[in-house]
Amino acid sequence: PAPVDPQTLQRHFRVTTIEEPPFLFLDPNRTAAGPHHGDMTGLVVEMMNELSAIANFTYTMTLVGDNKYGAIDVQNGVVTASGMIGEVVRCESDLSASPLSITAERLEYVSFASAWMDYGLVLHRQKLTPKEPKLFAFLDPFDNVLWIVIVAVLFATAVLLALVRRISPHARNP
């Protein structure tokens, strides 16, 4: 590809976003005319402010019209898209800044920057060190006291059944 001249790059961007705390909050005292850049706070606004200062551009941030992230529907070769994805595909916005999932379907029609946050569930556990196998490892699931109680109950049940058999008149002659 040919080198890009920084002087010809666009310096004002139309950014679409969606209200999703903590990424974006709307000021409850905003005007009835609709939310605009001054009425928004949150992680997305802070990120865009930092990026615009570093890369020397300006932007106008607006909420997506249908309050959706965006789905793509292709029927008979005609592509329709909703939400933020739709605004970018239809060139109503230059980009979107939001906690939007990257899917294979969306990748066909828009490009994504690197994920700047991942808030998925992650489990961590301590790495196990291998132990030498023990002969009585099958006893490990329970505490020693519990095994003693199990053996005692088993013995008591056997004695009780033997005693009942001895006392019962029906046990000797079936």
C-alpha positions in Angstrom: 0.0 0.0 0.0 1.0 3.6 -0.6 2.1 5.7 2.3 -0.6 7.8 3.9 0.0 11.6 4.0 -1.0 12.8 7.5 -2.2 16.1 6.1 -4.9 14.4 4.1 -6.3 12.4 6.9 -9.7 13.2 8.2 -9.5 15.2 11.5 -13.1 15.2 12.7 -15.0 11.9 13.3 -18.6 11.1 13.9 -18.7 8.5 16.6 -21.8 6.5 17.5 -22.1 4.8 20.9 -24.7 3.2 23.2 -25.6 3.8 26.9 -24.0 0.9 28.8 -22.7 1.7 32.3 -19.8 1.9 33.3 -18.7 2.4 29.7 -21.2 5.3 29.0 -23.5 7.2 31.3 -26.0 9.9 30.3 -26.4 13.0 32.4 -29.9 12.8 33.9 -30.3 16.6 33.6 -29.7 16.6 29.8 -31.9 18.7 27.5 -35.0 17.3 25.8 -33.4 17.9 22.4 -31.5 14.6 22.9 -28.1 13.6 24.2 -25.0 15.0 22.7 -21.3 14.9 23.6 -21.6 17.1 26.7 -24.2 15.0 28.3 -22.1 11.8 28.3 -19.5 10.5 30.8 -17.8 7.2 31.3 -15.0 5.0 30.1 -15.8 5.4 26.4 -15.7 9.2 26.7 -12.5 9.2 28.6 -10.9 6.8 26.1 -12.0 9.0 23.1 -10.7 12.2 24.9 -7.3 10.5 25.4 -7.2 9.2 21.8 -8.2 12.6 20.3 -5.5 14.3 22.3 -2.8 11.8 21.3 -3.8 11.6 17.6 -4.8 15.2 17.2 -8.4 14.8 16.0 -11.8 16.0 17.0 -15.0 14.0 17.3 -18.7 14.3 17.8 -20.3 11.5 19.8 -24.0 10.6 19.5 -26.1 7.8 20.8 -27.2 5.2 18.2 -30.7 5.9 17.0 -32.3 2.5 17.6 -30.4 1.8 20.9 -29.0 -1.5 19.5 -25.5 -2.9 19.1 -26.2 -4.1 15.6 -27.1 -7.1 13.7 -26.5 -7.9 10.0 -29.1 -9.5 7.8 -28.4 -10.7 4.3 -31.4 -11.7 2.1 -31.2 -12.2 -1.7 -27.8 -10.4 -1.7 -29.1 -7.3 0.0 -27.3 -6.4 3.3 -29.3 -4.6 6.0 -27.7 -3.8 9.3 -29.1 -2.3 12.5 -27.7 -0.5 15.5 -24.2 0.9 15.6 -23.0 -1.6 13.0 -25.6 -0.3 10.7 -24.7 3.3 11.2 -21.0 2.5 10.4 -21.9 0.3 7.3 -24.3 3.1 6.0 -21.6 5.7 6.6 -23.9 7.6 9.0 -21.0 7.4 11.5 -17.3 7.1 11.0 -16.8 4.7 13.9 -18.4 3.3 17.0 -16.9 3.3 20.5 -18.6 0.8 22.8 -18.4 -2.6 24.5 -19.2 -4.4 21.2 -18.5 -8.0 20.7 -16.4 -9.0 17.7 -18.2 -11.7 15.7 -17.3 -13.3 12.4 -20.5 -11.9 10.8 -19.6 -8.3 11.9 -16.0 -8.8 10.7 -17.3 -9.3 7.2 -18.6 -5.7 7.0 -16.7 -3.6 9.5 -13.1 -3.6 10.8 -12.4 -3.7 14.5 -9.5 -2.2 16.5 -7.9 -4.4 19.1 -10.1 -5.1 22.1 -9.5 -2.5 24.7 -11.3 -4.3 27.5 -12.5 -7.8 28.1 -14.9 -8.3 30.9 -15.6 -12.0 30.3 -15.5 -14.5 33.1 -12.1 -15.9 33.9 -11.2 -18.4 36.6 -7.7 -18.7 38.0 -6.4 -21.4 40.3 -3.1 -22.3 41.8 -1.0 -24.7 39.6 -1.0 -28.1 41.1 2.3 -29.8 41.8 2.2 -33.6 41.0 2.3 -35.8 44.1 3.5 -39.3 44.3 0.6 -41.8 44.3 -0.4 -43.3 47.7 -1.7 -46.8 48.4 -4.7 -45.4 50.3 -5.4 -42.5 48.1 -9.1 -43.6 47.8 -9.5 -42.6 51.4 -8.5 -38.9 50.7 -12.0 -37.6 49.8 -13.1 -37.9 53.4 -11.6 -37.0 56.7 -10.2 -39.8 59.0 -12.9 -39.1 61.6 -15.6 -39.6 59.0 -14.1 -42.9 57.9 -14.1 -44.1 61.5 -17.8 -43.1 61.9 -18.7 -45.0 58.6 -16.9 -48.2 59.9 -18.6 -47.9 63.3 -22.0 -47.4 61.8 -21.4 -50.4 59.5 -20.3 -52.6 62.4 -23.3 -51.4 64.5 -25.7 -52.2 61.7 -24.2 -55.7 61.3 -24.5 -56.4 65.1 -28.0 -55.1 65.2 -29.1 -57.3 62.2 -27.5 -60.3 63.8 -29.3 -59.6 67.1 -32.6 -59.2 65.3 -32.1 -62.4 63.4 -31.3 -64.3 66.7 -34.4 -62.9 68.4 -36.9 -63.2 65.6 -38.9 -66.5 65.5 -39.2 -66.4 61.7 -35.5 -66.1 61.0 -34.6 -69.8 61.8 -37.2 -71.6 59.7 -38.1 -69.9 56.5 
